[in-house]
């Protein structure tokens, strides 16, 4: 009886160990450690020049012996990546150099989210406002392709957490609407004084056009022509 009880306990223990190993991905992690070195594992987990781009940061730190904590600008939403390169001994030291990860170019286009017939939201405006100078222009699309002259007003509105609204600026939109109509805005983020507010675009006198969609063009804060490129891999840059 004692032998049977002991064997049963061993079997249960083995089952628990196997179940725990599967749940914690132990076998896959063991294979990764066995087959790949540290740098390869980092790249597989965090990307080289994609997502967090930790592989590229480690490469820069090693090649250029970086010790002055350059500013890192990642154009993709990820957790903080400074840990891969930061020198805590001089954490407050300013650097003239800059690391740009997943650089999208001098301009990007963003589709606004339509909340109702004539109200559109600029999602995640705080993230973009730290990386782009201004809203250069807005393009109005009407997929019903109604060929007639339009005369609207476009309100730029801030709304805080308490739902208090503040009109930032109003633009007149006038012209012939075909496939699209582009309106120059040059609305600088530094003049918007955005904190936790959300940013909305509201078109007035829109009752005749139900299929309208809006797209904004953002101008990048960091234009590569203004920097000396020290290192480059795909769309990741080390500049000064």
Order of alpha helices (4+ residues) and beta strands (2+ residues): alpha-alpha-alpha-alpha-beta-beta-beta-beta-beta-alpha-beta-beta-beta-beta-alpha-beta-beta-beta-beta
